[in-house]
Amino acid sequence: YYNRTSALIAAVFICFNVLHVRQSHLVNVDTILTFFSVVTLYCLYRLSETPSTRSYVMCGIAIGLAAASKYNGGILVLALIAAHYLSTKSFREGFRSAGLYRLAAGGAAAAIVFLLFNPLIIPHFTEFLEKFRNTETHMEAGHLGLDPSTSTIAYYFLESLPASLEIPIAIVALLASVWLAATRDKKYYLLLLIPAIYLVMLASWKMRADRYILPAIPFLLMIAAVGITRSLEMLTLHIGSKWKAGITAPVPTKPYAVGILVVLLLIPSVRAITEYHRITGLPDTRTTAMEWIERNVKPGSAIATGPFGIELAKTKYITLPFQFTAVNSERMTPFYIPEWYKDIDLVVVSDFDYGRYRQEPDRFREILGYLDTLRTRWELVRSFEPGDSLTGPSLWFYRYPGEVRDESFPSELLGQFLASELETERKVAFLGKLGLILSVRGRLTRSEQLFRTLLTLEPDNETAKKALSDILAYRTSLGRAENRVALEAVGAPAAAEALVARGDSLFAIGRLDEAEKTYRDALGKDRHQVNAYLGLTMIYASRDERDKVIRTL
């Protein structure tokens, strides 16, 4: 952008930038947005040199690709508008019809390319707008784990940028930005404009993360590279003029000076990348935890876990997911009540959420109280902590230490759960999954209570109706169940539904082998008979055949 030396310095800086290396490994959309943002700068520079219709269209294509990579890339349209006026001799000239036509062509090109790579937006425009507004609200409101004592501007300028650029390069970039702004050279305004636009946009959000600053990083490194190159040129000229005046001090060669300065500035970056690769090469606590579960937890066990990256084999364990959201997390409080999990074999807790809640103890007092109950009153089965030999989040495995009886959940607990602001879908999913787990465990009183509660939320939920009827049938008198079997045996149709009903009756009177065969016959006719699977699950649970329970579920 300035000369070949500054370009080489900027390229070296980006190669050793720890944020860019880390995000490239993760293949986040921010990395692709960063690439097309740099392409946009190249096109804008060409536009400033040759403001033709082709230049505007090329800028529009680059901006469209940036927005297609990540929606906030659309803000680069502002850079196109700014470049349009910077390419004219006066502000008034930018309003002439020919110039506005070219600007409109660039905007149209951006829109066309964006829609070309997001074709479903048009037929689902209302849904797109709704989700876009939700995302916008998320960015403006922030999410769980943000330090409330630090503003967004302070986070980026005092924490993220110094850590991402490393302090020496960050200082050089800051000083060079001031100098380039003072030169009043329009092409440097373009270089300053894009990172400025991104930083202003990020400052307007409460939501923040290091990766959001990534699109600004190449431009800041280019600014630093231009500043270094220009400063060394001025220093060389200054020393050279003194030498010509009779001072015998040697004039340092420019390549040597550039090389030495760049190496010195890169020392913190090299250290950061080395440490990043060292940590990346360590075993992860989540992987170690999964291996421990495979070795020590009996197949068919019920495990409650959150979105911590612990992926358990669904054919081996019954999992009860912790309901979690990073936005308005107070709504998740009912899911953290320990009473729900007394019948669960293993409860997995992590600082993935616990550590975030602790950052705002007043806001999450209830959730922290429930989690602290696990830490102080439940049995700690195993823990995995990051350190010199492990990376990743801290994980703690808990188990209820007391005797669990098949008695009803407290009415206050269910009342609190129903009265919460949780979405109905979340409530139904949790009650249904926990109800099935409890029925498999033989906790029929609690299971019945959960399914009845679920049906108050979704009266037409057929799976819950079937599960509840199985529980009630199991408790009916043998005589009534035997009569039902006898009646169905006379001219009973061979339809899958009828076979499932007969299997239910056989199960209720304890003729499990016949019930199992009947359920299987039903599935042979129609493999989509959910109630047959549920019946088989109950049979296998009564025999403690956990592997079959898991496969059936």
Summary of the structure (lengths in Angstrom):
residues: 553
radius of gyration: 32.5
end to end distance: 61.5
largest distance: 121.8
contacts: 1736
relative contact order: 0.07
helix: 70%
strand: 5%
